[in-house]
Amino acid sequence: MTNSNQTPIPELYVSEAAAEALKDDAGQMPSWDLTARQICDLELLMNGGFNPLKGFLTEADYNGVVHDMRLESGALWPMPITLDVSEKFADGLPTGTDIALRDQEGVILAIMSVTDKWVPNKAVEAEKVFGADDLAHPAVNYLHNTAGPVYLGGPVKGLQAPTHYDFRARRNTPNELRAFFKKLGWTRVVAFQTRNPLHRAHQELTFRAAREAQANLLIHPVVGMTKPGDVDHFTRVRCYEAVLDKYPAATTNLSLLNLAMRMAGPREAVWHGLIRANHGVTHFIVGRDHAGPGKNSAGKDFYGPYDAQTLFTQFKDEIGVEMVDFKHMVYVQEKASYYPADEIPEGSTVLDISGTELRRRLREGLDIPEWFSFPEVVQQLRRTSPPRAQQGFTVFFTGLSGSGKSTVANALMVKLMEMGGRPVSLLDGDVVRKHLSSELGFSKEHRDINIKRIGYVASEITKNGGIAICAPIAPYTATRRAVREMVEAGGAFVEVHISTPIEECERRDRKGLYKLAREGKIKEFTGISDPYEVPAKAELSVDTSDIDVDGAAHQVLLKLESMGLIGLS
Protein backbone atom coordinates (compact mmCIF):
# COMPACT_ATOMS: atom_id res chain seq x y z
CA MET A 1 0.00 0.00 0.00
CA THR A 2 1.36 3.46 -0.90
CA ASN A 3 1.43 6.08 1.81
CA SER A 4 -0.78 9.07 1.15
CA ASN A 5 2.19 11.45 1.42
CA GLN A 6 3.82 9.66 -1.54
CA THR A 7 0.97 9.44 -4.08
CA PRO A 8 0.95 12.14 -6.78
CA ILE A 9 -1.43 15.12 -6.46
CA PRO A 10 -3.19 16.97 -9.31
CA GLU A 11 -1.28 19.66 -11.22
CA LEU A 12 -2.74 22.26 -13.60
CA TYR A 13 -0.23 21.71 -16.41
CA VAL A 14 -1.51 20.60 -19.83
CA SER A 15 0.39 18.09 -22.00
CA GLU A 16 3.38 19.27 -24.00
CA ALA A 17 1.46 19.01 -27.29
CA ALA A 18 -1.48 20.99 -25.86
CA ALA A 19 0.94 23.60 -24.48
CA GLU A 20 2.49 24.12 -27.94
CA ALA A 21 -0.95 24.56 -29.52
CA LEU A 22 -2.06 26.97 -26.79
CA LYS A 23 1.13 29.02 -27.17
CA ASP A 24 0.19 29.58 -30.82
CA ASP A 25 -3.36 30.66 -29.86
CA ALA A 26 -2.01 32.91 -27.11
CA GLY A 27 -0.58 35.32 -29.68
CA GLN A 28 -4.13 36.54 -30.34
CA MET A 29 -5.13 36.83 -26.65
CA PRO A 30 -4.93 39.83 -24.33
CA SER A 31 -1.74 39.51 -22.25
CA TRP A 32 -1.15 40.28 -18.60
CA ASP A 33 2.45 40.71 -17.41
CA LEU A 34 2.53 39.11 -13.98
CA THR A 35 3.98 40.86 -10.93
CA ALA A 36 6.63 39.09 -8.81
CA ARG A 37 3.97 38.05 -6.30
CA GLN A 38 1.60 36.76 -9.00
CA ILE A 39 4.40 34.63 -10.50
CA CYS A 40 4.93 32.98 -7.08
CA ASP A 41 1.18 32.36 -6.76
CA LEU A 42 0.86 31.01 -10.29
CA GLU A 43 3.77 28.60 -9.87
CA LEU A 44 2.16 27.06 -6.76
CA LEU A 45 -1.25 26.93 -8.48
CA MET A 46 0.22 25.06 -11.47
CA ASN A 47 2.41 22.58 -9.57
CA GLY A 48 -0.28 21.61 -7.04
CA GLY A 49 1.17 23.53 -4.08
CA PHE A 50 -2.18 25.36 -3.79
CA ASN A 51 -4.31 22.24 -4.40
CA PRO A 52 -7.44 22.16 -4.41
CA LEU A 53 -7.41 25.56 -6.22
CA LYS A 54 -7.86 25.23 -10.00
CA GLY A 55 -6.99 28.85 -10.72
CA PHE A 56 -7.32 32.33 -9.27
CA LEU A 57 -10.32 32.61 -6.94
CA THR A 58 -13.76 33.44 -8.30
CA GLU A 59 -15.69 36.20 -6.55
CA ALA A 60 -17.79 33.64 -4.62
CA ASP A 61 -14.65 31.74 -3.53
CA TYR A 62 -12.93 35.02 -2.61
CA ASN A 63 -15.86 36.10 -0.40
CA GLY A 64 -15.94 32.69 1.29
CA VAL A 65 -12.17 32.77 1.93
CA VAL A 66 -12.16 36.34 3.26
CA HIS A 67 -15.12 35.87 5.62
CA ASP A 68 -15.00 32.17 6.61
CA MET A 69 -11.65 30.72 5.36
CA ARG A 70 -13.65 28.41 3.07
CA LEU A 71 -14.04 27.95 -0.68
CA GLU A 72 -17.54 27.66 -2.14
CA SER A 73 -17.03 23.87 -2.11
CA GLY A 74 -16.65 24.02 1.69
CA ALA A 75 -12.92 23.20 1.55
CA LEU A 76 -10.67 24.99 4.05
CA TRP A 77 -8.58 27.77 2.43
CA PRO A 78 -7.49 30.85 4.43
CA MET A 79 -5.72 33.10 1.90
CA PRO A 80 -7.20 35.02 -1.06
CA ILE A 81 -5.28 34.04 -4.22
CA THR A 82 -6.50 36.59 -6.75
CA LEU A 83 -5.19 38.09 -9.96
CA ASP A 84 -5.15 41.83 -9.26
CA VAL A 85 -4.97 43.99 -12.40
CA SER A 86 -5.21 47.65 -13.43
CA GLU A 87 -8.55 49.30 -14.26
CA LYS A 88 -7.29 49.92 -17.78
CA PHE A 89 -6.63 46.20 -18.40
CA ALA A 90 -9.91 45.11 -16.78
CA ASP A 91 -12.06 47.67 -18.65
CA GLY A 92 -11.59 46.15 -22.05
CA LEU A 93 -12.02 42.58 -20.83
CA PRO A 94 -15.43 40.87 -21.01
CA THR A 95 -15.80 37.81 -18.74
CA GLY A 96 -15.46 34.60 -20.74
CA THR A 97 -12.21 35.89 -22.30
CA ASP A 98 -9.02 33.81 -22.26
CA ILE A 99 -5.91 35.78 -21.34
CA ALA A 100 -2.21 34.89 -21.61
CA LEU A 101 -0.28 35.19 -18.34
CA ARG A 102 3.33 36.15 -19.02
CA ASP A 103 6.43 36.50 -16.85
CA GLN A 104 8.49 39.68 -16.70
CA GLU A 105 10.42 38.63 -19.84
CA GLY A 106 7.17 38.16 -21.79
CA VAL A 107 7.27 34.32 -21.73
CA ILE A 108 3.77 32.77 -21.62
CA LEU A 109 3.40 30.65 -18.48
CA ALA A 110 -0.34 29.96 -18.48
CA ILE A 111 -3.72 30.67 -20.04
CA MET A 112 -6.48 31.89 -17.73
CA SER A 113 -10.18 31.80 -18.58
CA VAL A 114 -11.64 34.89 -16.91
CA THR A 115 -14.97 33.87 -15.35
CA ASP A 116 -15.19 36.70 -12.77
CA LYS A 117 -14.22 40.35 -12.60
CA TRP A 118 -14.92 42.55 -9.60
CA VAL A 119 -13.72 45.47 -7.51
CA PRO A 120 -13.02 44.15 -4.00
CA ASN A 121 -13.53 46.00 -0.74
CA LYS A 122 -9.88 46.06 0.27
CA ALA A 123 -10.58 47.51 3.74
CA VAL A 124 -12.76 44.47 4.54
CA GLU A 125 -10.13 42.10 3.07
CA ALA A 126 -7.45 43.69 5.28
CA GLU A 127 -9.64 43.53 8.40
CA LYS A 128 -10.69 39.89 7.93
CA VAL A 129 -7.50 38.34 6.52
CA PHE A 130 -4.83 40.34 8.38
CA GLY A 131 -6.85 41.34 11.45
CA ALA A 132 -6.57 45.09 10.87
CA ASP A 133 -6.70 47.65 8.07
CA ASP A 134 -3.34 49.03 9.20
CA LEU A 135 -0.64 50.11 6.72
CA ALA A 136 2.09 49.09 9.20
CA HIS A 137 1.29 45.52 8.05
CA PRO A 138 3.39 44.87 4.91
CA ALA A 139 0.60 42.88 3.18
CA VAL A 140 -2.02 45.56 3.95
CA ASN A 141 0.34 48.20 2.57
CA TYR A 142 0.81 45.99 -0.52
CA LEU A 143 -2.96 45.54 -0.85
CA HIS A 144 -3.68 49.29 -0.82
CA ASN A 145 -0.55 50.74 -2.45
CA THR A 146 0.78 48.08 -4.85
CA ALA A 147 -1.97 45.62 -5.81
CA GLY A 148 -4.28 46.53 -8.71
CA PRO A 149 -7.84 47.74 -7.96
CA VAL A 150 -9.68 45.03 -9.96
CA TYR A 151 -9.60 41.28 -9.29
CA LEU A 152 -9.94 38.60 -11.97
CA GLY A 153 -10.88 35.00 -11.20
CA GLY A 154 -11.02 31.80 -13.22
CA PRO A 155 -9.32 28.50 -14.00
CA VAL A 156 -5.73 28.29 -15.21
CA LYS A 157 -4.07 25.99 -17.75
CA GLY A 158 -0.35 25.75 -17.05
CA LEU A 159 1.98 25.79 -20.07
CA GLN A 160 5.35 25.97 -18.34
CA ALA A 161 6.85 26.68 -14.91
CA PRO A 162 8.58 30.01 -14.26
CA THR A 163 12.32 29.73 -14.86
CA HIS A 164 14.66 29.89 -11.87
CA TYR A 165 18.36 30.16 -12.66
CA ASP A 166 19.45 29.88 -9.02
CA PHE A 167 19.70 26.78 -6.79
CA ARG A 168 17.88 24.65 -9.37
CA ALA A 169 18.77 21.36 -7.69
CA ARG A 170 17.14 22.59 -4.46
CA ARG A 171 13.77 23.51 -6.01
CA ASN A 172 11.15 20.74 -5.96
CA THR A 173 7.50 20.64 -6.93
CA PRO A 174 5.08 18.89 -4.53
CA ASN A 175 5.12 15.78 -6.72
CA GLU A 176 8.93 15.74 -6.96
CA LEU A 177 9.14 15.81 -3.15
CA ARG A 178 6.50 13.06 -2.87
CA ALA A 179 8.48 10.90 -5.31
CA PHE A 180 11.65 11.59 -3.29
CA PHE A 181 9.91 10.55 -0.03
CA LYS A 182 8.63 7.40 -1.73
CA LYS A 183 12.08 6.50 -3.06
CA LEU A 184 13.67 6.89 0.39
CA GLY A 185 10.74 5.36 2.27
CA TRP A 186 10.08 8.54 4.29
CA THR A 187 6.56 8.00 5.66
CA ARG A 188 6.84 10.61 8.42
CA VAL A 189 8.31 13.98 7.47
CA VAL A 190 8.45 17.06 9.67
CA ALA A 191 8.79 20.39 7.82
CA PHE A 192 10.45 23.50 9.18
CA GLN A 193 9.22 26.79 7.69
CA THR A 194 11.70 29.65 7.78
CA ARG A 195 12.44 33.01 6.17
CA ASN A 196 15.58 33.66 8.26
CA PRO A 197 19.08 32.16 8.34
CA LEU A 198 19.43 29.13 10.64
CA HIS A 199 21.51 29.44 13.79
CA ARG A 200 22.43 26.80 16.38
CA ALA A 201 19.14 27.16 18.29
CA HIS A 202 17.17 26.38 15.11
CA GLN A 203 19.36 23.40 14.38
CA GLU A 204 18.78 22.05 17.91
CA LEU A 205 15.04 22.75 17.69
CA THR A 206 14.55 21.04 14.32
CA PHE A 207 16.74 18.08 15.23
CA ARG A 208 14.78 17.59 18.47
CA ALA A 209 11.39 18.02 16.71
CA ALA A 210 12.28 15.36 14.13
CA ARG A 211 13.47 12.99 16.86
CA GLU A 212 10.32 13.46 18.99
CA ALA A 213 8.03 12.94 15.98
CA GLN A 214 10.22 9.97 14.89
CA ALA A 215 10.27 11.61 11.49
CA ASN A 216 12.72 12.74 8.84
CA LEU A 217 13.31 16.47 8.51
CA LEU A 218 12.52 18.74 5.55
CA ILE A 219 14.01 22.23 5.87
CA HIS A 220 11.55 24.12 3.67
CA PRO A 221 12.49 27.82 3.54
CA VAL A 222 10.48 30.42 1.64
CA VAL A 223 12.45 32.00 -1.22
CA GLY A 224 9.60 33.83 -2.97
CA MET A 225 8.66 37.11 -1.31
CA THR A 226 9.07 37.59 2.43
CA LYS A 227 8.97 40.73 4.55
CA PRO A 228 10.74 43.90 3.36
CA GLY A 229 14.06 44.08 5.20
CA ASP A 230 14.56 40.30 5.45
CA VAL A 231 17.94 38.79 4.50
CA ASP A 232 17.92 38.08 0.73
CA HIS A 233 17.29 34.46 -0.27
CA PHE A 234 20.68 33.99 -1.99
CA THR A 235 22.47 34.62 1.31
CA ARG A 236 19.95 32.54 3.27
CA VAL A 237 20.26 29.50 1.00
CA ARG A 238 24.06 29.62 1.26
CA CYS A 239 23.54 29.66 5.07
CA TYR A 240 21.15 26.67 4.92
CA GLU A 241 23.61 24.73 2.81
CA ALA A 242 26.36 25.49 5.34
CA VAL A 243 24.17 24.09 8.16
CA LEU A 244 23.05 20.94 6.32
CA ASP A 245 26.34 19.23 7.19
CA LYS A 246 25.46 19.57 10.89
CA TYR A 247 22.49 17.19 10.58
CA PRO A 248 22.79 13.39 10.50
CA ALA A 249 23.23 12.39 6.83
CA ALA A 250 20.26 10.77 5.03
CA THR A 251 17.70 12.04 7.57
CA THR A 252 17.40 15.64 6.38
CA ASN A 253 16.60 17.33 3.09
CA LEU A 254 16.59 20.99 2.03
CA SER A 255 14.01 22.16 -0.51
CA LEU A 256 13.13 25.74 -1.50
CA LEU A 257 9.52 26.96 -1.59
CA ASN A 258 8.77 29.75 -4.05
CA LEU A 259 5.98 31.22 -1.94
CA ALA A 260 5.01 34.90 -1.63
CA MET A 261 4.37 35.19 2.11
CA ARG A 262 1.63 37.51 3.37
CA MET A 263 2.83 37.59 7.01
CA ALA A 264 -0.77 36.89 8.05
CA GLY A 265 0.02 35.17 11.36
CA PRO A 266 -2.70 32.62 12.31
CA ARG A 267 -4.24 32.37 8.81
CA GLU A 268 -0.76 32.13 7.31
CA ALA A 269 0.07 29.18 9.62
CA VAL A 270 -3.02 27.28 8.42
CA TRP A 271 -2.12 28.17 4.81
CA HIS A 272 1.47 26.99 5.30
CA GLY A 273 0.10 23.72 6.72
CA LEU A 274 -2.13 23.11 3.68
CA ILE A 275 0.76 23.91 1.31
CA ARG A 276 3.06 21.52 3.22
CA ALA A 277 0.39 18.77 3.13
CA ASN A 278 0.40 19.15 -0.67
CA HIS A 279 4.18 18.71 -0.61
CA GLY A 280 3.82 15.34 1.12
CA VAL A 281 4.76 16.48 4.62
CA THR A 282 3.10 14.82 7.65
CA HIS A 283 4.26 17.09 10.51
CA PHE A 284 4.82 20.84 10.62
CA ILE A 285 6.62 23.03 13.17
CA VAL A 286 4.49 26.06 14.05
CA GLY A 287 6.40 28.74 15.93
CA ARG A 288 5.48 31.43 18.41
CA ASP A 289 4.09 34.36 16.45
CA HIS A 290 4.36 32.24 13.27
CA ALA A 291 4.64 34.51 10.19
CA GLY A 292 3.97 37.61 12.29
CA PRO A 293 4.87 40.95 10.68
CA GLY A 294 5.97 42.68 13.89
CA LYS A 295 4.36 45.78 15.40
CA ASN A 296 1.20 47.60 14.34
CA SER A 297 0.81 51.40 14.13
CA ALA A 298 0.20 51.55 17.89
CA GLY A 299 3.47 49.67 18.62
CA LYS A 300 1.75 46.41 19.63
CA ASP A 301 2.24 43.00 17.99
CA PHE A 302 -0.33 42.30 15.27
CA TYR A 303 -0.99 38.80 16.64
CA GLY A 304 -0.72 37.12 20.03
CA PRO A 305 2.28 34.77 20.45
CA TYR A 306 0.14 31.59 20.39
CA ASP A 307 -2.71 32.66 18.05
CA ALA A 308 -1.19 30.76 15.12
CA GLN A 309 -0.83 27.53 17.10
CA THR A 310 -4.41 27.82 18.41
CA LEU A 311 -5.92 28.29 14.94
CA PHE A 312 -3.78 25.51 13.45
CA THR A 313 -4.87 23.07 16.19
CA GLN A 314 -8.52 23.98 15.55
CA PHE A 315 -8.25 22.89 11.89
CA LYS A 316 -5.50 20.25 12.08
CA ASP A 317 -7.74 17.37 10.91
CA GLU A 318 -8.72 19.28 7.77
CA ILE A 319 -5.15 20.48 7.17
CA GLY A 320 -4.03 16.85 7.30
CA VAL A 321 -0.71 17.67 9.01
CA GLU A 322 0.26 17.19 12.66
CA MET A 323 1.44 20.33 14.41
CA VAL A 324 4.77 20.15 16.21
CA ASP A 325 5.18 22.75 18.95
CA PHE A 326 8.07 25.10 18.36
CA LYS A 327 10.19 25.00 21.51
CA HIS A 328 12.12 28.16 22.25
CA MET A 329 15.72 26.93 22.68
CA VAL A 330 18.23 28.78 24.85
CA TYR A 331 21.90 28.21 25.55
CA VAL A 332 22.78 27.16 29.10
CA GLN A 333 26.30 28.33 29.82
CA GLU A 334 27.17 25.79 32.56
CA LYS A 335 26.03 22.85 30.41
CA ALA A 336 27.50 24.29 27.19
CA SER A 337 24.42 23.15 25.30
CA TYR A 338 20.91 24.13 24.27
CA TYR A 339 17.80 23.42 26.34
CA PRO A 340 14.10 24.16 25.74
CA ALA A 341 13.28 27.36 27.67
CA ASP A 342 10.89 25.41 29.95
CA GLU A 343 13.51 22.77 30.89
CA ILE A 344 16.39 24.95 32.10
CA PRO A 345 18.21 23.48 35.14
CA GLU A 346 17.73 25.67 38.23
CA GLY A 347 20.32 28.36 38.88
CA SER A 348 21.73 28.20 35.32
CA THR A 349 23.05 31.12 33.31
CA VAL A 350 21.05 31.48 30.11
CA LEU A 351 22.59 33.15 27.06
CA ASP A 352 20.55 34.39 24.11
CA ILE A 353 21.01 36.87 21.27
CA SER A 354 17.92 38.50 19.76
CA GLY A 355 17.52 39.17 16.04
CA THR A 356 17.94 42.90 16.73
CA GLU A 357 21.16 42.27 18.67
CA LEU A 358 22.49 40.01 15.89
CA ARG A 359 21.82 42.74 13.29
CA ARG A 360 23.57 45.29 15.53
CA ARG A 361 26.64 43.06 15.86
CA LEU A 362 26.80 42.54 12.10
CA ARG A 363 26.29 46.26 11.48
CA GLU A 364 29.09 47.23 13.84
CA GLY A 365 31.41 44.35 12.92
CA LEU A 366 31.29 42.92 16.48
CA ASP A 367 31.96 39.33 17.52
CA ILE A 368 29.19 36.74 17.08
CA PRO A 369 29.94 33.85 19.49
CA GLU A 370 30.19 30.27 18.26
CA TRP A 371 27.61 29.05 20.76
CA PHE A 372 25.06 31.25 18.96
CA SER A 373 25.77 30.49 15.32
CA PHE A 374 28.01 28.34 13.15
CA PRO A 375 31.12 30.15 11.87
CA GLU A 376 30.15 29.13 8.30
CA VAL A 377 26.79 30.93 8.68
CA VAL A 378 28.35 34.04 10.21
CA GLN A 379 30.84 34.13 7.33
CA GLN A 380 27.98 34.16 4.77
CA LEU A 381 26.11 36.88 6.69
CA ARG A 382 29.24 39.05 6.94
CA ARG A 383 29.76 38.77 3.17
CA THR A 384 26.29 40.22 2.58
CA SER A 385 26.16 42.60 5.56
CA PRO A 386 29.61 44.12 6.07
CA PRO A 387 29.83 46.73 8.87
CA ARG A 388 27.71 49.77 8.06
CA ALA A 389 30.69 52.05 7.49
CA GLN A 390 31.54 49.87 4.45
CA GLN A 391 27.99 49.76 3.01
CA GLY A 392 26.23 52.05 0.58
CA PHE A 393 23.36 54.24 1.80
CA THR A 394 20.81 56.79 0.63
CA VAL A 395 20.05 60.16 2.22
CA PHE A 396 16.55 61.15 1.12
CA PHE A 397 15.64 64.80 1.69
CA THR A 398 11.94 65.68 1.58
CA GLY A 399 10.23 69.03 2.18
CA LEU A 400 8.32 71.87 0.58
CA SER A 401 9.55 73.81 -2.43
CA GLY A 402 11.99 76.45 -1.19
CA SER A 403 12.61 74.70 2.15
CA GLY A 404 16.36 74.38 1.45
CA LYS A 405 16.52 70.69 0.43
CA SER A 406 18.70 71.13 -2.65
CA THR A 407 21.09 73.56 -0.97
CA VAL A 408 21.62 71.32 2.06
CA ALA A 409 21.90 68.25 -0.21
CA ASN A 410 24.63 69.99 -2.23
CA ALA A 411 26.55 70.95 0.92
CA LEU A 412 26.23 67.38 2.24
CA MET A 413 27.53 65.99 -1.05
CA VAL A 414 30.62 68.19 -0.92
CA LYS A 415 31.33 67.24 2.74
CA LEU A 416 30.99 63.51 1.96
CA MET A 417 33.24 63.85 -1.10
CA GLU A 418 35.81 65.64 1.04
CA MET A 419 35.82 62.63 3.41
CA GLY A 420 36.29 60.22 0.49
CA GLY A 421 36.00 56.44 0.56
CA ARG A 422 32.75 55.97 -1.39
CA PRO A 423 31.41 57.48 -4.61
CA VAL A 424 28.66 60.08 -3.98
CA SER A 425 25.79 60.79 -6.41
CA LEU A 426 23.32 63.67 -6.08
CA LEU A 427 19.85 63.01 -7.55
CA ASP A 428 18.36 66.49 -7.37
CA GLY A 429 14.82 67.22 -8.56
CA ASP A 430 15.69 69.43 -11.54
CA VAL A 431 18.57 67.24 -12.74
CA VAL A 432 16.41 64.09 -12.51
CA ARG A 433 13.58 65.80 -14.40
CA LYS A 434 16.02 66.58 -17.21
CA HIS A 435 17.74 63.18 -17.52
CA LEU A 436 15.27 60.58 -16.16
CA SER A 437 11.80 62.08 -16.36
CA SER A 438 11.75 64.68 -19.12
CA GLU A 439 8.42 63.36 -20.49
CA LEU A 440 6.57 63.59 -17.14
CA GLY A 441 4.24 66.35 -16.01
CA PHE A 442 3.33 67.33 -12.44
CA SER A 443 0.14 65.33 -11.84
CA LYS A 444 0.10 63.12 -8.72
CA GLU A 445 0.61 60.02 -10.88
CA HIS A 446 3.59 61.54 -12.73
CA ARG A 447 5.17 62.87 -9.54
CA ASP A 448 4.90 59.38 -8.02
CA ILE A 449 6.55 57.84 -11.09
CA ASN A 450 9.34 60.43 -10.87
CA ILE A 451 10.02 59.70 -7.17
CA LYS A 452 10.02 55.93 -7.79
CA ARG A 453 12.57 56.40 -10.59
CA ILE A 454 14.77 58.37 -8.22
CA GLY A 455 14.30 55.59 -5.65
CA TYR A 456 15.26 52.91 -8.16
CA VAL A 457 18.49 54.69 -9.13
CA ALA A 458 19.29 55.37 -5.46
CA SER A 459 18.71 51.69 -4.61
CA GLU A 460 21.15 50.60 -7.33
CA ILE A 461 23.79 53.10 -6.14
CA THR A 462 23.28 51.93 -2.53
CA LYS A 463 23.37 48.23 -3.40
CA ASN A 464 26.71 48.76 -5.12
CA GLY A 465 28.30 50.47 -2.12
CA GLY A 466 27.89 54.12 -3.14
CA ILE A 467 26.13 57.03 -1.47
CA ALA A 468 22.98 58.45 -3.08
CA ILE A 469 21.66 61.86 -2.02
CA CYS A 470 18.11 62.64 -3.20
CA ALA A 471 16.29 65.95 -2.83
CA PRO A 472 12.79 65.79 -4.33
CA ILE A 473 9.68 67.31 -2.68
CA ALA A 474 8.22 63.75 -2.34
CA PRO A 475 4.96 64.83 -0.68
CA TYR A 476 3.28 61.43 -0.31
CA THR A 477 3.92 58.93 2.52
CA ALA A 478 3.14 55.80 0.45
CA THR A 479 5.65 56.75 -2.27
CA ARG A 480 8.38 57.54 0.26
CA ARG A 481 7.72 54.17 1.89
CA ALA A 482 8.03 52.39 -1.48
CA VAL A 483 11.41 54.10 -2.04
CA ARG A 484 12.56 53.16 1.48
CA GLU A 485 11.72 49.48 0.84
CA MET A 486 13.59 49.56 -2.49
CA VAL A 487 16.72 51.09 -0.95
CA GLU A 488 16.73 49.07 2.29
CA ALA A 489 17.02 45.86 0.25
CA GLY A 490 20.64 46.94 -0.37
CA GLY A 491 21.68 49.27 2.44
CA ALA A 492 20.54 52.02 4.82
CA PHE A 493 17.89 54.64 4.06
CA VAL A 494 18.06 57.93 5.95
CA GLU A 495 15.01 60.14 5.55
CA VAL A 496 15.69 63.81 6.34
CA HIS A 497 12.62 66.04 6.60
CA ILE A 498 13.53 69.66 5.89
CA SER A 499 10.70 71.05 8.02
CA THR A 500 11.02 74.75 7.15
CA PRO A 501 7.50 76.29 7.55
CA ILE A 502 5.58 77.30 4.42
CA GLU A 503 5.69 81.03 5.35
CA GLU A 504 9.49 80.95 5.28
CA CYS A 505 9.50 78.98 2.00
CA GLU A 506 7.20 81.60 0.42
CA ARG A 507 9.37 84.44 1.70
CA ARG A 508 12.42 82.90 -0.01
CA ASP A 509 10.58 81.99 -3.21
CA ARG A 510 13.14 82.96 -5.89
CA LYS A 511 11.17 81.58 -8.82
CA GLY A 512 7.83 83.18 -7.80
CA LEU A 513 6.14 79.77 -7.83
CA TYR A 514 4.09 80.24 -4.64
CA LYS A 515 2.67 83.54 -5.95
CA LEU A 516 1.61 81.85 -9.20
CA ALA A 517 0.10 78.93 -7.23
CA ARG A 518 -1.90 81.28 -4.98
CA GLU A 519 -3.21 83.03 -8.11
CA GLY A 520 -4.31 79.61 -9.44
CA LYS A 521 -1.87 79.76 -12.36
CA ILE A 522 -0.03 76.60 -11.23
CA LYS A 523 -2.32 73.66 -10.51
CA GLU A 524 -1.54 70.94 -7.95
CA PHE A 525 1.21 72.88 -6.18
CA THR A 526 2.46 71.20 -3.01
CA GLY A 527 1.53 73.09 0.14
CA ILE A 528 -1.01 75.33 -1.61
CA SER A 529 -3.44 73.31 -3.75
CA ASP A 530 -1.99 69.86 -3.07
CA PRO A 531 -1.17 68.27 0.29
CA TYR A 532 2.26 67.62 1.78
CA GLU A 533 2.11 64.58 4.05
CA VAL A 534 4.60 65.25 6.86
CA PRO A 535 6.89 62.25 7.54
CA ALA A 536 5.95 60.60 10.84
CA LYS A 537 9.18 58.63 11.28
CA ALA A 538 11.95 60.52 9.51
CA GLU A 539 15.43 59.72 10.85
CA LEU A 540 16.08 63.47 11.15
CA SER A 541 14.09 66.70 10.97
CA VAL A 542 15.87 70.01 10.20
CA ASP A 543 14.26 73.46 10.06
CA THR A 544 16.48 75.80 7.99
CA SER A 545 14.68 78.99 9.15
CA ASP A 546 17.20 79.69 11.88
CA ILE A 547 20.25 77.67 10.86
CA ASP A 548 22.73 78.18 8.04
CA VAL A 549 23.35 75.63 5.30
CA ASP A 550 26.64 74.47 6.78
CA GLY A 551 25.01 73.84 10.15
CA ALA A 552 22.14 71.91 8.55
CA ALA A 553 24.51 69.70 6.55
CA HIS A 554 26.57 69.10 9.70
CA GLN A 555 23.44 67.89 11.54
CA VAL A 556 22.96 65.30 8.80
CA LEU A 557 26.62 64.22 9.07
CA LEU A 558 26.26 63.76 12.84
CA LYS A 559 23.15 61.63 12.22
CA LEU A 560 25.04 59.48 9.69
CA GLU A 561 27.86 59.04 12.20
CA SER A 562 25.46 58.03 15.00
CA MET A 563 24.00 55.40 12.67
CA GLY A 564 27.47 53.98 12.01
CA LEU A 565 27.38 54.89 8.30
CA ILE A 566 30.40 57.18 8.38
CA GLY A 567 33.28 57.83 10.80
CA LEU A 568 33.90 61.51 11.53
CA SER A 569 36.83 60.90 13.85
Secondary structure, 3 states (H helix, E strand, C coil): CCCCCCCCCCCCECCHHHHHHHHHHHCCCCEEECCHHHHHHHHHHHCCCCCCCCEECCHHHHHHHHHHCECCCCCECCCCCCEEECHHHHHCCCCCCEEEEECCCCCEEEEEECCEEECCCHHHHHHHHHCCCCCCCHHHHHHHHCCCCEEEEEEEEECCCCCCCCCHHHECCHHHHHHHHHHHCCCCEEEECCCCCCCHHHHHHHHHHHHHCCCEEEECCECCECCCCCCCHHHHHHHHHHHHCCCCCCCEEECEECCECCCCHHHHHHHHHHHHHHCCCCEEEECCCCCCCCECCCCCECCCCCHHHHHHHHCHHHHCCEEEECCCEEEECCCCEEEEHHHCCCCCCEECCCHHHHHHHHHCCCCCCCCCCCHHHHHHHHHHCCCHHHCCEEEEEECCCCCCHHHHHHHHHHHHHHHCCCCEEEEEHHHHHHHCCCCCCCCHHHHHHHHHHHHHHHHHHHHCCCEEEEECCCCCHHHHHHHHHHHHCCCEEEEEEECCCHHHHHHHCCCCHHHHHHCCCCCCCECCCECCCCCCCCCEEECHHHCCHHHHHHHHHHHHHHCCCCCCC
